[in-house]
Amino acid sequence: MKKIILTGISLLLAAGSLQAQSEIDALKYSKTDLNGTARFMGMGGAFGALGGDISTLANNPAGIAIYRSSEFATTLNLSSISTDAVWNKTGVSNNKWKFAFNNATYVGTFKAKAEGFVNFNFGIGFNRLKEYTRNYTASNPSMNLSLTDFIATKTNNYNGGRGISESSLLSSNAYSNVNSWISILGYDAALIDLQSGATNFYNPMNLNAYPAADLKISERGYLDEYNISFGGNVYDVFYFGASVGITDLNYKLSAVYKENFGTGLGGFTMNNLLETRGSGVNLKAGVILKPTDFFRFGLAVHTPTFYKMTDYFDANIYNTYSDGTANHPTGSNAQVYVPENSFAEYMLQSPFKMQASAALILGKKGILSMEYEFVDYANIKMKDVDGYALDANNYIQEDFKAGHNLRFGGEFRITPQVSLRAGYATQPSPIKAHIINQDVEVEQYGATLTHYTLDRGTTYYTAGLGYRFGSVYTDFALVSKRMKEDLYAFSPIMNGTSWDVPEKATLKTNTLQALFTFGVKF
């Protein structure tokens, strides 16, 4: 092999052949965490029928109408993120600490002069909807398949099973004309070799290998929302509100995948960097009904968030495999890169949401509340910059289902100043069984990232403490978030008439959050 460095391909050509991210990425950018003030989190986020908390600006904006005085509040969050990966009975753990601001909001209250209206309120604030920070490493001492098997099969399946000609992979415009970038990069790095006598079909570089594999992932980023909200109180019975949300998404991923074929043979390393930036806008509207002093009911709807997204890519493979054959002579090595400044632009439409909630007010001693949230994940949409639907939409409809999230919370007032809280929330997986059961290929568009995770559900266990003194209050909460996922280094793929299914790893990410909210009323 020769050392090959692919440079000089224009930015325009690189961007032109690259499609947007896959259905798995669309889901990742569309899901939000349970996040808010310490009181909101201490009660499991079951606040849709209660209001009077700054987190409601991003939840049920009718909650702003509950306020009787102006207020400013902010929340600090210290998190410990622990991720355990088990792959072929081999376990690896990683830990990460993260400090962040969850929110900061001002609410202004104005007395109403119109008949029946008690007050009109206005709010402006910031809420962190999702935190992407975590590290994890997975190690498999003996893979049942190699990434080179996947690349060879994917290349052979290309174009309806007609494969990709060697001349197309060698072309200076390959990254403009061939959507399967992993095929180009894999061929240039000699991870696949042309079959004898063929022009379009390929073999993996080691046909009978069971390599050891390591996958190291570092994720960083956030999804923030800035809200402008207003609401009104009618006869202290009916409360309404609406909110405009402007979102800011930033996600960074570093992925290092290695395979080693044993002593004297060597292996290869594939490095991928991805940065996704996006901005979007949405609308929320809600109502709270208080028919008696003991009961409250809430209803809220969230339009999809309409994002403009840009992905920036960088990838390379360093191959040291050598078996003494003509294709892989002793001492051979290759290092190849995707074109510099590769990017893709696209539009993402997140799911529609609806929330229904109810609360029981136990005089001045306590609160019991619950909330149901419907999220239509099957209707996530992706379009190119010209407004044309992407192929990923078909897979989203086939592979995702609606999410049915539940939240429960309670508060008990020990004294007029001191309150104890507890809560529970669950977010079941919106991924259909045939994906979980490895019955289909998971398409990864354009770029060379092959690994992905499948959501298996998230639960939250929460507890909190609040203290009021005059016009100032403080709240503290502890939140245990437990998320389960399946991890694949690459997708199952149809090879002839049977499936090649790689061994999955299991991921368990446990996040312990300590939240502190400080607020002042005036």
VEXDREN-2710 file (C-alpha; in Angstrom, 1 decimal):
% VEXDREN-2710
k/r/px/py/pz
1/MET/0.0/0.0/0.0
2/LYS/1.0/3.6/-0.5
3/LYS/0.5/6.4/1.9
4/ILE/-2.4/8.4/0.5
5/ILE/-3.5/11.9/1.6
6/LEU/-6.7/13.1/-0.1
7/THR/-6.7/16.8/-0.4
8/GLY/-7.5/19.5/-3.0
9/ILE/-11.1/18.4/-3.5
10/SER/-13.2/21.5/-3.5
11/LEU/-15.5/22.5/-0.6
12/LEU/-18.4/22.7/-3.0
13/LEU/-17.9/19.2/-4.3
14/ALA/-17.5/17.7/-0.8
15/ALA/-20.7/19.3/0.4
16/GLY/-22.6/18.4/-2.8
17/SER/-22.4/14.6/-2.3
18/LEU/-23.0/14.5/1.4
19/GLN/-26.6/13.9/2.7
20/ALA/-27.8/14.8/6.2
21/GLN/-27.5/12.7/9.2
22/SER/-29.5/9.5/9.8
23/GLU/-32.7/8.7/11.5
24/ILE/-30.8/7.9/14.8
25/ASP/-29.3/11.4/14.8
26/ALA/-32.7/13.0/14.0
27/LEU/-34.0/11.3/17.1
28/LYS/-31.0/12.4/19.2
29/TYR/-31.5/16.0/18.3
30/SER/-35.3/15.8/18.8
31/LYS/-35.4/14.3/22.3
32/THR/-35.2/16.5/25.3
33/ASP/-34.2/15.8/28.9
34/LEU/-36.2/16.4/32.0
35/ASN/-34.7/19.7/33.1
36/GLY/-35.7/22.7/35.1
37/THR/-35.5/24.4/38.5
38/ALA/-34.8/22.4/41.7
39/ARG/-38.5/22.5/42.7
40/PHE/-39.6/21.4/39.3
41/MET/-37.0/18.5/39.2
42/GLY/-37.7/17.6/42.9
43/MET/-41.3/16.8/41.9
44/GLY/-40.3/14.8/38.8
45/GLY/-41.3/17.6/36.4
46/ALA/-45.0/17.0/37.1
47/PHE/-45.8/20.7/37.0
48/GLY/-48.1/21.2/34.1
49/ALA/-51.2/21.8/36.2
50/LEU/-49.4/23.8/38.9
51/GLY/-47.5/26.6/37.3
52/GLY/-45.8/29.4/39.3
53/ASP/-42.4/28.0/38.5
54/ILE/-40.0/29.4/35.8
55/SER/-39.6/26.0/34.3
56/THR/-43.2/26.2/33.0
57/LEU/-42.2/28.7/30.3
58/ALA/-40.7/25.7/28.5
59/ASN/-43.4/23.3/29.6
60/ASN/-46.9/24.6/30.0
61/PRO/-46.7/28.4/29.5
62/ALA/-50.1/28.9/31.2
63/GLY/-48.1/28.4/34.4
64/ILE/-46.8/32.0/34.1
65/ALA/-50.4/33.3/34.8
66/ILE/-50.3/31.8/38.3
67/TYR/-47.7/34.4/39.4
68/ARG/-49.0/37.2/41.7
69/SER/-45.8/39.1/42.0
70/SER/-42.7/39.6/39.8
71/GLU/-39.8/37.2/40.2
72/PHE/-36.3/36.4/39.1
73/ALA/-34.8/32.9/39.6
74/THR/-31.8/30.9/38.4
75/THR/-30.6/27.3/38.8
76/LEU/-27.2/25.8/39.1
77/ASN/-26.6/22.2/38.2
78/LEU/-23.6/20.0/39.2
79/SER/-23.7/16.5/37.5
80/SER/-21.8/13.3/37.7
81/ILE/-22.1/11.3/34.5
82/SER/-21.1/7.6/34.8
83/THR/-21.4/5.3/31.7
84/ASP/-20.8/1.6/31.8
85/ALA/-20.4/-0.4/28.6
86/VAL/-20.5/-4.2/28.4
87/TRP/-19.4/-5.8/25.1
88/ASN/-19.0/-9.5/24.7
89/LYS/-18.8/-9.9/28.5
90/THR/-16.1/-7.2/28.8
91/GLY/-17.1/-4.2/30.8
92/VAL/-15.6/-0.7/30.8
93/SER/-16.6/2.3/32.9
94/ASN/-16.2/6.1/32.4
95/ASN/-17.0/9.1/34.6
96/LYS/-17.4/12.8/33.9
97/TRP/-18.3/15.8/36.0
98/LYS/-20.2/18.8/34.5
99/PHE/-21.3/22.2/35.9
100/ALA/-23.9/24.2/34.1
101/PHE/-26.7/26.8/34.5
102/ASN/-30.1/25.1/34.0
103/ASN/-32.1/28.3/33.6
104/ALA/-32.5/32.0/34.4
105/THR/-35.8/33.7/34.0
106/TYR/-37.6/37.0/34.8
107/VAL/-41.4/37.2/35.2
108/GLY/-43.2/40.5/35.4
109/THR/-46.7/40.7/36.9
110/PHE/-49.1/43.4/35.9
111/LYS/-52.6/44.0/37.5
112/ALA/-55.4/43.9/34.9
113/LYS/-58.1/46.5/34.6
114/ALA/-60.4/44.6/32.4
115/GLU/-63.5/43.0/33.9
116/GLY/-62.8/39.4/35.0
117/PHE/-59.0/39.6/34.4
118/VAL/-56.9/39.4/37.6
119/ASN/-53.5/40.0/36.0
120/PHE/-51.4/39.7/32.9
121/ASN/-47.9/38.4/33.1
122/PHE/-44.8/38.5/30.9
123/GLY/-41.7/36.4/31.1
124/ILE/-38.3/36.1/29.4
125/GLY/-35.9/33.4/30.2
126/PHE/-33.4/30.7/29.3
127/ASN/-33.8/26.9/29.8
128/ARG/-31.3/24.1/29.1
129/LEU/-33.4/21.4/27.5
130/LYS/-30.7/18.8/27.0
131/GLU/-27.1/18.1/28.0
132/TYR/-25.0/15.9/25.6
133/THR/-21.9/15.6/27.8
134/ARG/-20.5/12.1/28.4
135/ASN/-17.6/9.7/27.6
136/TYR/-17.7/6.0/27.1
137/THR/-15.4/3.2/26.0
138/ALA/-16.4/-0.3/24.8
139/SER/-13.9/-3.2/24.3
140/ASN/-14.6/-6.5/22.6
141/PRO/-11.8/-9.2/22.8
142/SER/-13.1/-11.1/19.8
143/MET/-15.6/-9.7/17.3
144/ASN/-17.9/-12.0/15.3
145/LEU/-17.6/-9.6/12.4
146/SER/-15.1/-6.9/11.3
147/LEU/-15.9/-3.4/10.1
148/THR/-14.2/-4.5/6.9
149/ASP/-16.9/-7.1/6.4
150/PHE/-19.5/-4.4/6.8
151/ILE/-17.8/-2.0/4.3
152/ALA/-17.3/-4.8/1.7
153/THR/-21.0/-5.8/1.9
154/LYS/-22.3/-2.3/1.9
155/THR/-20.2/-1.5/-1.2
156/ASN/-21.4/-4.6/-2.9
157/ASN/-25.0/-3.8/-2.1
158/TYR/-24.7/-0.3/-3.5
159/ASN/-26.8/0.8/-6.5
160/GLY/-29.4/-2.0/-6.1
161/GLY/-26.7/-4.7/-5.7
162/ARG/-24.7/-3.7/-8.7
163/GLY/-21.8/-2.5/-6.5
164/ILE/-19.4/0.4/-7.1
165/SER/-16.8/0.3/-9.9
166/GLU/-13.2/0.6/-8.9
167/SER/-12.8/3.6/-11.2
168/SER/-15.6/5.4/-9.3
169/LEU/-13.8/4.8/-6.0
170/LEU/-10.5/6.0/-7.5
171/SER/-12.0/9.1/-9.2
172/SER/-10.9/12.5/-8.0
173/ASN/-14.6/13.3/-7.8
174/ALA/-15.5/10.2/-5.8
175/TYR/-16.7/12.1/-2.8
176/SER/-19.0/14.1/-5.1
177/ASN/-20.5/11.2/-7.0
178/VAL/-20.7/8.3/-4.5
179/ASN/-22.9/8.7/-1.5
180/SER/-21.3/5.8/0.4
181/TRP/-18.3/7.7/1.8
182/ILE/-17.3/4.8/4.0
183/SER/-16.8/2.7/0.8
184/ILE/-14.4/5.3/-0.7
185/LEU/-12.5/5.8/2.5
186/GLY/-12.4/2.0/3.2
187/TYR/-11.1/1.3/-0.4
188/ASP/-8.5/4.0/-0.2
189/ALA/-7.2/2.6/3.1
190/ALA/-7.2/-1.0/1.7
191/LEU/-9.8/-2.2/4.2
192/ILE/-11.5/-3.8/1.2
193/ASP/-9.9/-5.4/-1.9
194/LEU/-11.4/-5.9/-5.4
195/GLN/-12.6/-9.4/-6.0
196/SER/-10.5/-11.4/-8.5
197/GLY/-11.9/-10.9/-12.0
198/ALA/-14.6/-8.4/-10.8
199/THR/-14.9/-4.7/-11.4
200/ASN/-17.6/-3.7/-8.9
201/PHE/-17.4/-6.2/-6.0
202/TYR/-15.0/-6.4/-3.0
203/ASN/-13.8/-8.6/-0.2
204/PRO/-12.8/-7.6/3.3
205/MET/-9.1/-7.4/3.8
206/ASN/-9.1/-10.5/6.1
207/LEU/-11.8/-13.0/5.2
208/ASN/-11.5/-15.2/8.3
209/ALA/-10.6/-12.7/11.0
210/TYR/-12.1/-12.3/14.5
211/PRO/-10.4/-9.1/15.5
212/ALA/-10.3/-7.4/18.9
213/ALA/-12.1/-4.1/18.8
214/ASP/-12.2/-0.9/20.9
215/LEU/-14.6/2.0/20.5
216/LYS/-13.9/5.3/22.4
217/ILE/-16.6/8.1/22.3
218/SER/-16.5/11.6/23.6
219/GLU/-19.7/13.7/23.4
220/ARG/-20.1/17.4/24.3
221/GLY/-22.8/19.9/23.7
222/TYR/-26.2/21.3/24.7
223/LEU/-29.7/22.2/23.5
224/ASP/-30.8/25.6/24.9
225/GLU/-34.0/27.4/24.5
226/TYR/-34.8/31.1/25.0
227/ASN/-38.4/31.8/25.8
228/ILE/-40.6/34.9/25.5
229/SER/-43.9/34.2/27.3
230/PHE/-47.1/35.9/28.3
231/GLY/-50.2/34.8/30.1
232/GLY/-53.4/35.9/31.9
233/ASN/-55.5/35.0/34.9
234/VAL/-59.3/35.0/34.5
235/TYR/-61.3/35.1/37.8
236/ASP/-58.6/32.9/39.5
237/VAL/-60.2/30.0/37.7
238/PHE/-58.9/30.0/34.2
239/TYR/-55.2/30.6/33.3
240/PHE/-53.8/30.8/29.8
241/GLY/-50.4/31.4/28.3
242/ALA/-48.3/31.2/25.2
243/SER/-44.6/31.1/24.5
244/VAL/-42.2/31.6/21.6
245/GLY/-39.1/29.5/21.9
246/ILE/-35.8/30.1/20.1
247/THR/-33.4/27.1/20.3
248/ASP/-29.7/26.9/20.0
249/LEU/-28.2/23.4/19.4
250/ASN/-24.5/22.5/19.6
251/TYR/-23.2/18.9/19.5
252/LYS/-19.7/17.6/19.2
253/LEU/-18.6/14.0/18.8
254/SER/-15.2/12.4/18.7
255/ALA/-15.2/8.7/17.8
256/VAL/-12.1/6.4/17.7
257/TYR/-12.7/2.8/16.5
258/LYS/-9.8/0.3/16.4
259/GLU/-9.5/-3.3/15.3
260/ASN/-6.5/-5.6/15.8
261/PHE/-6.1/-8.9/14.0
262/GLY/-3.4/-10.4/16.2
263/THR/0.3/-10.6/16.6
264/GLY/2.2/-9.9/13.3
265/LEU/-0.9/-8.8/11.4
266/GLY/-1.6/-5.4/12.9
267/GLY/-4.9/-3.6/12.3
268/PHE/-6.5/-0.2/11.7
269/THR/-7.8/2.9/13.4
270/MET/-10.7/5.0/12.2
271/ASN/-11.1/8.5/13.6
272/ASN/-14.3/10.6/13.2
273/LEU/-15.1/14.1/14.3
274/LEU/-18.6/15.5/14.0
275/GLU/-19.9/19.0/15.0
276/THR/-23.6/19.8/14.5
277/ARG/-24.9/23.3/14.9
278/GLY/-28.5/24.3/14.7
279/SER/-31.0/27.0/15.5
280/GLY/-34.8/26.8/15.5
281/VAL/-38.1/28.3/16.6
282/ASN/-41.3/26.9/18.1
283/LEU/-44.5/27.9/19.7
284/LYS/-46.2/26.6/22.9
285/ALA/-49.6/27.3/24.2
286/GLY/-51.4/26.0/27.3
287/VAL/-54.2/26.4/29.8
288/ILE/-54.7/25.6/33.5
289/LEU/-58.2/25.2/34.9
290/LYS/-58.9/25.5/38.7
291/PRO/-62.5/24.5/39.2
292/THR/-62.0/24.2/43.0
293/ASP/-59.3/25.1/45.4
294/PHE/-58.4/21.4/45.6
295/PHE/-58.1/20.4/41.9
296/ARG/-56.2/21.8/39.0
297/PHE/-56.0/20.5/35.4
298/GLY/-53.5/21.5/32.7
299/LEU/-53.2/21.1/29.0
300/ALA/-50.4/22.3/26.7
301/VAL/-49.4/21.8/23.1
302/HIS/-45.9/22.4/21.5
303/THR/-45.5/22.9/17.8
304/PRO/-42.5/21.2/16.2
305/THR/-39.2/23.1/16.5
306/PHE/-38.1/24.0/13.0
307/TYR/-34.3/23.8/12.8
308/LYS/-31.8/24.8/10.3
309/MET/-28.8/22.4/10.8
310/THR/-25.2/22.2/9.6
311/ASP/-23.0/19.2/10.2
312/TYR/-19.2/19.5/9.9
313/PHE/-17.2/16.3/9.3
314/ASP/-13.6/15.1/9.5
315/ALA/-12.5/11.5/9.3
316/ASN/-9.4/9.4/8.6
317/ILE/-8.2/5.8/8.7
318/TYR/-4.7/4.6/9.5
319/ASN/-4.2/1.0/8.4
320/THR/-1.2/-1.1/9.5
321/TYR/-2.6/-4.5/8.6
322/SER/-0.1/-6.8/6.6
323/ASP/-0.4/-10.5/5.9
324/GLY/2.4/-10.8/3.3
325/THR/-0.1/-11.0/0.4
326/ALA/0.2/-8.8/-2.7
327/ASN/-2.6/-6.5/-1.5
328/HIS/-1.2/-6.3/2.1
329/PRO/2.6/-6.8/1.9
330/THR/4.8/-7.0/5.0
331/GLY/5.4/-3.6/6.5
332/SER/2.6/-1.9/4.6
333/ASN/0.6/1.1/5.9
334/ALA/-1.9/3.6/4.6
335/GLN/-3.4/6.8/6.0
336/VAL/-6.3/8.4/4.2
337/TYR/-8.7/11.3/4.8
338/VAL/-12.1/12.5/3.7
339/PRO/-12.0/15.9/2.0
340/GLU/-11.2/18.9/4.1
341/ASN/-14.1/21.2/5.2
342/SER/-16.8/18.6/4.5
343/PHE/-20.2/19.7/5.6
344/ALA/-23.9/19.1/5.1
345/GLU/-26.8/21.5/5.5
346/TYR/-30.4/20.4/6.1
347/MET/-33.6/21.2/7.8
348/LEU/-35.0/19.3/10.8
349/GLN/-38.5/19.3/12.2
350/SER/-38.8/17.9/15.7
351/PRO/-42.0/16.1/16.9
352/PHE/-45.3/17.7/17.9
353/LYS/-45.9/17.4/21.7
354/MET/-49.1/17.4/23.8
355/GLN/-49.2/17.4/27.6
356/ALA/-52.1/16.7/30.0
357/SER/-51.8/17.1/33.7
358/ALA/-53.7/17.1/37.0
359/ALA/-52.9/18.2/40.5
360/LEU/-54.5/17.7/43.9
361/ILE/-53.9/20.5/46.4
362/LEU/-54.0/19.3/50.0
363/GLY/-54.8/22.6/51.7
364/LYS/-51.6/24.3/52.8
365/LYS/-49.9/21.0/53.6
366/GLY/-49.1/19.4/50.3
367/ILE/-49.5/18.7/46.6
368/LEU/-49.8/15.5/44.5
369/SER/-49.5/15.9/40.7
370/MET/-49.1/13.9/37.6
371/GLU/-48.5/14.6/33.9
372/TYR/-48.8/12.6/30.7
373/GLU/-46.8/13.7/27.6
374/PHE/-47.4/12.5/24.0
375/VAL/-44.5/13.0/21.6
376/ASP/-45.0/12.1/17.9
377/TYR/-41.5/10.8/17.0
378/ALA/-42.8/9.1/13.9
379/ASN/-43.4/12.5/12.3
380/ILE/-39.9/13.9/12.7
381/LYS/-39.1/15.4/9.3
382/MET/-35.8/16.1/7.5
383/LYS/-35.4/18.2/4.3
384/ASP/-32.5/19.5/2.2
385/VAL/-31.9/23.2/2.0
386/ASP/-34.1/23.4/-1.1
387/GLY/-37.0/21.9/0.9
388/TYR/-37.1/18.4/-0.6
389/ALA/-37.7/15.5/1.8
390/LEU/-34.8/13.3/2.6
391/ASP/-34.8/9.5/2.4
392/ALA/-34.4/9.3/6.2
393/ASN/-38.1/10.3/6.6
394/ASN/-39.2/7.0/5.3
395/TYR/-37.1/5.1/7.8
396/ILE/-38.3/7.5/10.6
397/GLN/-41.9/6.6/9.9
398/GLU/-41.1/2.9/9.7
399/ASP/-38.8/2.6/12.7
400/PHE/-40.1/5.1/15.3
401/LYS/-43.3/5.3/17.3
402/ALA/-45.0/7.8/19.5
403/GLY/-43.6/8.4/23.0
404/HIS/-45.8/8.2/26.1
405/ASN/-44.0/9.9/28.9
406/LEU/-45.2/10.0/32.5
407/ARG/-44.3/12.2/35.5
408/PHE/-45.3/12.1/39.1
409/GLY/-44.5/14.4/41.9
410/GLY/-45.4/15.3/45.5
411/GLU/-44.7/18.1/47.9
412/PHE/-45.2/18.1/51.7
413/ARG/-44.9/21.4/53.7
414/ILE/-43.4/20.6/57.1
415/THR/-43.7/24.3/58.1
416/PRO/-44.8/27.4/56.2
417/GLN/-41.2/27.9/55.2
418/VAL/-39.9/24.3/54.7
419/SER/-41.1/21.8/52.1
420/LEU/-40.0/18.2/51.2
421/ARG/-40.5/16.9/47.6
422/ALA/-40.2/13.6/45.7
423/GLY/-40.9/12.5/42.1
424/TYR/-40.6/9.9/39.4
425/ALA/-40.6/10.2/35.6
426/THR/-40.2/7.7/32.8
427/GLN/-39.5/8.1/29.1
428/PRO/-39.9/4.8/27.3
429/SER/-38.0/4.1/24.1
430/PRO/-39.8/5.3/20.9
431/ILE/-37.9/2.8/18.7
432/LYS/-39.9/-0.1/17.3
433/ALA/-39.1/-3.7/18.0
434/HIS/-37.8/-4.7/14.6
435/ILE/-34.9/-2.2/15.1
436/ILE/-34.2/-3.3/18.6
437/ASN/-34.3/-7.0/17.4
438/GLN/-31.6/-6.3/14.7
439/ASP/-34.0/-7.2/11.8
440/VAL/-33.0/-4.3/9.5
441/GLU/-30.1/-2.2/8.4
442/VAL/-29.8/1.2/10.1
443/GLU/-28.8/3.7/7.4
444/GLN/-26.0/6.1/8.1
445/TYR/-26.0/8.7/5.4
446/GLY/-23.0/10.2/3.7
447/ALA/-20.3/10.5/6.3
448/THR/-18.1/7.7/7.7
449/LEU/-19.6/7.4/11.2
450/THR/-20.8/3.8/11.5
451/HIS/-21.5/3.4/15.2
452/TYR/-24.8/4.3/16.8
453/THR/-26.9/3.8/19.9
454/LEU/-30.6/2.7/20.3
455/ASP/-32.6/4.2/23.1
456/ARG/-34.0/1.6/25.5
457/GLY/-35.7/4.0/27.9
458/THR/-34.9/6.5/30.6
459/THR/-36.1/6.9/34.2
460/TYR/-35.7/9.6/36.8
461/TYR/-35.9/9.4/40.6
462/THR/-36.0/12.7/42.3
463/ALA/-36.1/14.3/45.8
464/GLY/-35.9/17.9/47.0
465/LEU/-36.1/20.5/49.8
466/GLY/-37.3/24.0/49.7
467/TYR/-37.0/27.0/52.1
468/ARG/-39.0/30.3/51.9
469/PHE/-38.0/33.4/53.9
470/GLY/-39.8/36.6/53.0
471/SER/-39.4/37.5/49.4
472/VAL/-36.4/35.2/48.9
473/TYR/-36.5/31.4/48.4
474/THR/-34.0/28.6/47.8
475/ASP/-34.6/25.1/46.5
476/PHE/-32.4/22.0/46.4
477/ALA/-32.9/18.8/44.5
478/LEU/-31.1/15.5/43.9
479/VAL/-32.0/13.7/40.6
480/SER/-30.9/10.2/39.5
481/LYS/-31.3/9.8/35.8
482/ARG/-30.9/6.2/34.4
483/MET/-30.6/5.7/30.7
484/LYS/-30.2/2.4/28.9
485/GLU/-29.0/2.0/25.3
486/ASP/-27.8/-0.7/22.8
487/LEU/-24.5/0.2/21.1
488/TYR/-23.4/-1.0/17.7
489/ALA/-20.0/-0.4/16.1
490/PHE/-21.8/-0.8/12.7
491/SER/-25.2/-1.8/11.5
492/PRO/-26.6/-5.3/10.7
493/ILE/-26.5/-5.7/6.9
494/MET/-28.0/-8.1/4.4
495/ASN/-25.2/-10.2/2.9
496/GLY/-26.7/-12.2/0.0
497/THR/-29.7/-14.0/1.5
498/SER/-28.7/-13.8/5.2
499/TRP/-28.0/-11.1/7.8
500/ASP/-24.6/-10.2/9.1
501/VAL/-25.3/-9.0/12.6
502/PRO/-22.5/-7.6/14.8
503/GLU/-22.4/-8.1/18.5
504/LYS/-24.0/-5.3/20.3
505/ALA/-22.8/-3.7/23.5
506/THR/-25.1/-2.5/26.3
507/LEU/-24.7/1.1/27.7
508/LYS/-26.0/2.3/31.0
509/THR/-25.6/6.0/31.7
510/ASN/-26.3/7.1/35.2
511/THR/-26.4/10.8/35.9
512/LEU/-26.6/12.2/39.4
513/GLN/-27.5/15.8/39.5
514/ALA/-27.4/18.3/42.4
515/LEU/-29.5/21.4/41.6
516/PHE/-29.7/24.7/43.5
517/THR/-32.3/27.3/42.7
518/PHE/-32.2/30.9/44.1
519/GLY/-35.2/33.2/43.5
520/VAL/-36.4/36.6/44.7
521/LYS/-39.9/38.0/44.5
522/PHE/-40.6/41.7/44.2
END
